[in-house]
Amino acid sequence: MTKRVVLIGHPVAHSLSGAMQQAAFDHLGIDALYELWDRPPAKLPEAIAELRSDDFLGANITIPHKERVVPLVDRQTEEAHTTGAINTLTRDGRKLVGHNTDVAGFKVALDRMVGRQKMPRHAVVLGAGGGARAVVYGLIREGFQRVVVFNRHLHRGEQMVKHFGRSAAHMDLRAMPWHESIIEAELSKTKILVNATSIGLMDDTSPIPAEILTPDLMVLDLIYKQTRLLREAASSGCTTADGELMLLHQGAAAFTLWTGQPAPVDAMHEALTAARADGVTSVEGEPGAVQAAGA
């Protein structure tokens, strides 16, 4: 019997995850179909309940449900519990287990961007959604000493910082108002900038002016394209990376959770590259998600 895996979000019209995961199943000869379920928040409990049947291997959860799904699962892993966000579900009999593989994906992206240099200890994060939560937790686990969060709605940034209170007790984690002068001051003291907002997804805008980017910055944008932020950062002499590696490796981790098999990363990367060549430029799988990775 063909098994099913679904991506639940709103919207999910063009999913990079769909191409990537179906390629992985096909490459290993696994009889499984990856489906896209566009479900508004009111329909989320009904969708999650359906996953408890034997037809399903599990699911991916994306915007805007990563935090909403938490009370609907039976058990969470440490990463899911600590971030307060779930992006992958597996089944344990009739019970559902919530995971956050974005954390693993972010670690790969961060390590690749830093390369052979010594890992920095200060970072600035733009955004406060599910993607930003994975980023902040990843920075905490990497031993960062100071992380400053900027979000267009300050209270959301403050809520996220409060959520990480206990796990970040050893460090300086704070939210600050989204003002250019404050962001500029913090960037002058940091080495890592992560954009976990949707700014630059649907148009050619940047969350911050090019003039405040310093040449020694490493800039990671979770959007899967060369955004204006990344282009201007490269022109300023910064090291840059988009969200492809994070997407690929969070997807590989999810695939292994569903199947118990090592993910065929090369095949997944080929499918991801082909989907991007077709013009898909989404964040976390949905090109129309105005909120995308945060903010």
Backbone hydrogen bonds, N-H to C=O, Kabsch-Sander energy under -0.5 kcal/mol:
donor,donor_aa,acceptor,acceptor_aa,energy
3,K,31,D,-2.6
4,R,55,D,-2.2
5,V,33,L,-2.5
6,V,58,G,-1.2
7,L,35,E,-2.5
8,I,6,V,-0.6
8,I,60,N,-2.7
9,G,7,L,-0.6
9,G,37,W,-2.0
10,H,11,P,-0.6
10,H,63,I,-2.3
15,S,13,A,-0.5
16,L,14,H,-0.6
19,A,15,S,-1.2
20,M,16,L,-2.1
21,Q,17,S,-3.0
22,Q,18,G,-2.2
23,A,19,A,-1.7
24,A,20,M,-1.4
25,F,21,Q,-2.3
26,D,22,Q,-2.6
27,H,23,A,-2.4
28,L,24,A,-1.6
29,G,26,D,-0.9
30,I,25,F,-2.7
32,A,30,I,-1.9
33,L,3,K,-2.4
35,E,5,V,-3.1
35,E,33,L,-0.6
37,W,7,L,-3.2
37,W,35,E,-0.6
38,D,36,L,-0.6
39,R,9,G,-2.6
39,R,37,W,-0.9
43,K,40,P,-1.9
44,L,40,P,-0.5
44,L,41,P,-1.3
47,A,43,K,-1.9
48,I,44,L,-2.6
49,A,45,P,-2.2
50,E,46,E,-1.5
51,L,47,A,-0.9
51,L,48,I,-0.8
52,R,49,A,-1.4
53,S,50,E,-1.4
56,F,53,S,-1.5
57,L,4,R,-2.6
58,G,4,R,-1.0
59,A,89,L,-1.9
60,N,6,V,-3.1
61,I,87,N,-2.1
62,T,8,I,-2.6
65,H,62,T,-2.7
69,V,65,H,-2.3
70,V,67,E,-1.0
72,L,69,V,-1.8
73,V,70,V,-1.3
74,D,96,L,-2.0
75,R,96,L,-1.5
77,T,98,G,-2.3
81,H,77,T,-2.8
82,T,78,E,-2.9
83,T,79,E,-2.0
84,G,80,A,-2.1
85,A,80,A,-0.8
86,I,66,K,-2.3
87,N,99,H,-2.1
88,T,99,H,-1.6
89,L,59,A,-3.0
90,T,97,V,-2.0
91,R,57,L,-0.8
92,D,95,K,-3.0
95,K,92,D,-1.8
97,V,90,T,-2.9
98,G,75,R,-3.1
99,H,88,T,-2.9
103,V,100,N,-0.6
105,G,101,T,-2.2
106,F,102,D,-2.7
107,K,103,V,-1.9
108,V,104,A,-1.7
109,A,105,G,-2.0
110,L,106,F,-3.0
111,D,107,K,-2.8
112,R,108,V,-2.4
113,M,109,A,-2.0
114,V,110,L,-2.5
115,G,111,D,-2.3
117,Q,114,V,-1.5
123,A,146,R,-2.0
124,V,192,I,-2.5
125,V,148,V,-2.7
126,L,194,V,-3.0
127,G,125,V,-0.6
127,G,150,F,-3.1
131,G,293,A,-0.6
132,A,293,A,-1.0
133,R,129,G,-2.0
134,A,130,G,-1.6
135,V,131,G,-2.0
136,V,132,A,-3.0
137,Y,133,R,-2.4
138,G,134,A,-2.2
139,L,135,V,-2.4
140,I,136,V,-2.4
141,R,137,Y,-2.5
142,E,138,G,-1.5
143,G,140,I,-1.4
144,F,139,L,-2.3
145,Q,121,R,-2.1
146,R,121,R,-1.9
147,V,172,D,-2.3
148,V,123,A,-2.2
149,V,174,R,-2.9
150,F,125,V,-2.7
151,N,176,M,-0.7
154,L,152,R,-0.7
156,R,153,H,-1.4
157,G,153,H,-1.2
158,E,154,L,-2.5
159,Q,155,H,-2.3
160,M,156,R,-2.1
161,V,157,G,-2.3
162,K,158,E,-2.3
163,H,159,Q,-2.1
164,F,160,M,-1.6
165,G,162,K,-1.6
168,A,164,F,-2.3
169,A,166,R,-1.4
171,M,168,A,-1.9
172,D,145,Q,-3.0
173,L,171,M,-0.9
174,R,147,V,-2.0
174,R,172,D,-0.5
176,M,149,V,-2.5
179,H,177,P,-1.9
183,I,179,H,-2.6
184,E,180,E,-2.7
185,A,181,S,-1.9
186,E,182,I,-2.1
187,L,183,I,-2.7
188,S,184,E,-1.6
189,K,186,E,-1.4
190,T,187,L,-1.1
191,K,122,H,-1.1
192,I,122,H,-1.0
193,L,218,M,-2.6
194,V,124,V,-2.5
195,N,220,L,-2.7
196,A,126,L,-2.9
196,A,194,V,-0.8
201,L,198,S,-2.5
205,T,203,D,-1.5
212,I,209,P,-1.3
213,L,210,A,-1.8
214,T,212,I,-0.5
217,L,214,T,-2.0
218,M,191,K,-2.9
219,V,217,L,-0.5
219,V,239,T,-3.3
220,L,193,L,-2.8
220,L,218,M,-0.5
221,D,241,A,-2.3
222,L,195,N,-2.5
224,Y,282,S,-1.2
225,K,223,I,-1.4
227,T,225,K,-1.8
231,R,227,T,-2.5
232,E,228,R,-2.8
233,A,229,L,-2.3
234,A,230,L,-2.6
235,S,231,R,-2.1
236,S,232,E,-1.2
237,G,234,A,-1.5
238,C,233,A,-2.8
239,T,217,L,-2.0
241,A,219,V,-1.7
243,G,223,I,-1.9
247,L,243,G,-2.4
248,L,244,E,-3.0
249,H,245,L,-2.5
250,Q,246,M,-2.2
251,G,247,L,-2.1
252,A,248,L,-2.1
253,A,249,H,-1.9
254,A,250,Q,-2.0
255,F,251,G,-2.5
256,T,252,A,-1.9
257,L,253,A,-1.7
258,W,254,A,-2.1
259,T,255,F,-2.3
260,G,256,T,-2.7
265,V,263,A,-1.9
268,M,264,P,-2.2
269,H,265,V,-2.7
270,E,266,D,-2.2
271,A,267,A,-2.0
272,L,268,M,-2.3
273,T,269,H,-2.7
274,A,270,E,-2.2
275,A,271,A,-2.2
276,R,272,L,-2.3
277,A,273,T,-2.1
278,D,274,A,-1.1
279,G,276,R,-1.9
280,V,275,A,-1.6
283,V,286,E,-0.6
284,E,282,S,-0.5
286,E,283,V,-1.6
289,A,286,E,-1.5
290,V,288,G,-1.0
294,G,291,Q,-2.3
